[in-house]
Amino acid sequence: MQYPCAVELTVLRYFKAIADDGHMTRAAERLGVTQPALSAAVRRLEEEVGTALLDRTGRGVRLTEAGRVFLEHAESAVQSADRAISAVRALMGLEHGAVSIGGGATAIGCILPPVVRAFRTAHPSIRVHLREAGSAAVAEGVLNGALDLGFVTEPVTIPGARDLMTVGQLADELVLIVQTDPQGGPGAALRGRKTFRFSDIAHEPVIGFEAGSAVRRVVDDAALKDGVALNVVMELRSIDGIRRMVAQGIGIGFVSRYAVDIDEDESRSTVHALRCKDARIARQLAVVRRRDRMPSPAVEAFERVMLRTFKQFKGSS
């Protein structure tokens, strides 16, 4: 014969708390309910299952044999319900969430587009907000909560940097670009070559990233290491702006290898890229978030897509 049962999940949580504490009053305090209300709930539960689940003693309560059997299944039911609730909350986060990401020109213009495309294909309902700024401003945005994730050039030296954790890394190389116009102009002697030395460009006009930016520091430090102070005639934040100025013969410039195809046929491009022969001009990009904040389901999903895309970038290096 089957007996109908309509035990509520809340009552199962009550029963588990009583079993854990071994005392009705202490369990009521922990649950935030009155002791009479908790006792009444237990009585209804015992009526529902048809037998006593607790023995009342002078020092508290203890489980009957039926109570021990019931507790085993009650704990399993509560755990299953908690997992179900977490799964639903995660699903809702992936249906209605948002992700805010900051980064410099290379991250926003070259690295993030395929990441965002893959992420939006998998999770079309999640909003993605991008903010372009220098590494210091991006790190500050992550620290103050304005950004969930930030692409920065390592090391990050702003106050509070210890509160950031790295969730992904990507090696970058800065390359020199010169115009492909055969009629002369800046960098004419480098056309057709695959490498350059800083001594080759000591007197060339350079279209540089803005002073103080992480990319500019990397390039300037590499040049000074070889005894060359670059002749910067213009400063821009935009990779596209630098490329256009170089293509027009205003000067030569440095951009991330992710912004150009270093093996591209000159006949199909307005600029030609060269690697530094003295030593690769390298930097380490990192994706950071606050160490003390749990990422939302949307942010976690974005991180997974991002790391998969990073493997494709590394495979093409």
N, C-alpha and C positions, 0 to 999 in steps of 0.2 A: 504494500500500500504506500503511495506517495503522499507526503504532507506538504501543503503549500507553505512557502516561506517568503517573507518580504522584508528581510533584515536590511536596514539602511546602512550605508557605508559609514555614516557618522557614528552609529552605535558600535560598529566594529572597531573604530578608532578609540571610542570610549573604553571598550572592553580590554583592548590591548594596553591602554594606559594604566588601567586598574591592575592588570596582571604584572606590568612592569614595576609599578610602585608597591604593590601588595598592601595598599591602604586606600580606602575610598576618599577620605578627605584630601590627602596629598594629591591624588589623581585629579580630583575636582579642581584644586587650585592650579595645577599645571595646565588643565584644559580650559580654565576660565569659565567654569560653570559652577552652579551651587551643588553642594553635596546631596541635598534632597532630589534635585533634578537628575543627578547622575545615578542615584540609587533607583529612582523610578525607571530610568532607561534600562538598567540592568534587569529589573523585575520583568519589564515587557519583553526583553530579549529571552529570558528564561522561560516565560510563558510561550514564546514563539517556538523555541526548540523543544519544549516539553520536559525539561529537567533542570535541576539546579546546576549552575556553572561555577558558583563560588560558595565557599564555606566561610561564614562570618565568625571571626574569633575576637577575643578581647583586644588583641594587638593589631587587628586589621582583617584582611581577607586572604584566603588561599584558594587556588584552583581545585575543583573536584576533578575526578578522572575525566568526566565529560567536558569539563572546562578546559583541560589540557588538550584534548582532541580538537575542541572547537577553536582554541587559540591558534593551533597550527594552521588551520584553514583560514582563520580570520587574518592572520599575518600575511598569508599568501594573497588573499583578496585585496588587502590594503596596498601591498606592494604592486600588484597588477594595476590597481586603480591609479596609483601615483605615476606609474609608467605611462598609462594611457593619458593622464592629464598633461604630463610633460610632452608627450608626442603631439597632442593637440595644440599646446601652446607653441611648440616649435613650428608646427604647420602654419599656425596663424601668423607667426613671425615671418615666415617665408612667403606669405601671401600679402601681407600688408606692411612689411618693414621698409626701412630705408638705410642706406649706407652713405656716409660722408667720407670722402678721401681727398687728401691734399698731396701735392707734389710739385716738383719743378717742371721746367719746360720739357725735359726729356721724358719724365714719367707721364705727364698729361698728354703730350703730343705723340709719343712714340711707343711707350710700353703699355699704358692703360687701355688704349682703344681695343686691341684684341681681347684683353681680359674682360672689359665691360661688355663687348659683343657676346662672348661665350657665356658670361653671367646672365645677361638679359635674355639670352635664348633659353637658358635653364629656368630662370625665375623672372618672367616678364612683369610681374606685379610689384616687384621691389624697385623703389626709386633709388637712383644712384646720383649723388651730388658730387661734383668735382670742383676743386678749388686750386688754382695755380698760384704758387708762392715759393719763395726761397726756403731752403732747408730749415733755417732757424724759425721762421714764421710757421712753417708746417708743424715742426715739433712742438712749438708753443700751442698751436691749435689742438693738437692731440692731448697735451697736458691739461688744457682748460676745458676740454670736453666739446669743443666746437667741431672736431673731426674724430671719426672713429679710427681711421688708419691714416698714416702719413708715410710718403716716400721721402727719404732723406739721404744725404751723402754722409757716410760715416767718417770720422766720429762726430757725434752730437755733443756739443759742449755747453749748451745753454743751462742755466740753473734749473734743477729738477730733472735733468736727463736720466738720473738713476731710476726714476719712476716709469721709464719707458722700457718696454720689452720688444725684442726683435722677433717677428713672426715669419720673415722671409728675407732673403738676400739675393742680389743679382749683381754680378761683376759687369762693369762698364769700361769702355775704352774711348778716349777722346781722340778724334782724328782731325787732320787738317784738310780743309776743302779749298780748292782753287777753281777759277773759272776755266771752262774748256775752250773758250774763244781763242783761236790760233793767232789772232792779230796782236798779241802782246798783252801788256797790262800786268797787274800784281800776280806774282807767282808763276810767271810765264816759263821760267827756267825749270819748273817742277812738273810741267805737263808731261804726261806719259810715264812718269815715275810712280812707283808704288810706295816709296818711303821718302822721308826727308830728315834732315838734321836741323836743329834750331839755328845753327850757324848759317844755314841756307836762307833763313827768313829774318835775320837780325834787323834788316832795314826795310822790310816789307810792311805796308800798312795793314793793320789787323782789325777786323770787325769782331769785337769781343763781347762776351756776356757782361752784364752790368757789374761794376766793381763791388766787391763784398760778397758776391754769390759764391756758392761752394764750387761750381764748375770753374769760375774765373780763378779762384785760388789754386785749384789743382793745376790748371794750365800755367799760370804765372810761376808757381813753385817749380814746375818741371823745367820751364825755360831758364829761370834763374840758376837752377842747379847746373845748367850747362853754360852759365855766364852770359845769358842773353836777356835783356830787358825788352819785352815786346813793345812795338810801336803801335799802341792801340789808338785808332783814329775815330772809333765809333763804338758805343756800348748799347746793346739791345738785350731784351729779355726773351725775345721770340726766336726759336730755331728757324722758322720759316723766314723771318726777317733777315737773319744772318745769311741764309742761303741766297735770298734774293739780292742782297747787297753784293755778295761774292759773285753771283752770276752776272751782275751788271758791271763788274770790274772795279768796284769801289775799294776792295781789299781782299785779303784772305781771311779765313775764319776757322774756328774750332767748334765742332759739334760732337755729340755722341755718335758712336758707330751705329746705334739703333736708328739714327735719323737719316743714314745714307747707306747705300749698297757699296761697300768698299771695292767690290769686284765689278762694278757696273761699267759697261762699255761707254766710253766718253761720247761716242756718236749719238747716244740716246739720252744724254744728260747735259745740263748746263753747268754742273760742277763735278769735280773729280776729287776723290778722297785718297789721302795718303796716311800711312802709319808712321809714327816717329821711329827712326832708326836708332837713335841714342838709347831710348828705353820707352816701353809702352807707357802712354799717359793714362794711367788706370785709376779708377776709383771704385769704391764699394757702395752700392745702393742698398739701403735696408728699408723694410716696411715695418713700422713700429705702431704699437698701441699702448695704452696705459696698463701697467703691470697689475694694478689693484682693481681693475674693472673687468667683470666677466663680459665677453662679447655677446651681442645679441645673436639669435639664430641667423639673421640676415648677414651680419658681419662674418660669422663663422663660415657660412656658405660662400661668401665672397673670397675669403682667405683660401678655401679649398680650390676654387676655380683659378685664383691667382697663382697658387703654387704649381698647379698643373701647367699653366701657360708659361711660367718661368722655366720649366723643364724644356719646353719647345725652344725658348730663347737660347738656353744653354746648348741645346743640341745643334743650333745653327751658328754657334760662335766659331 
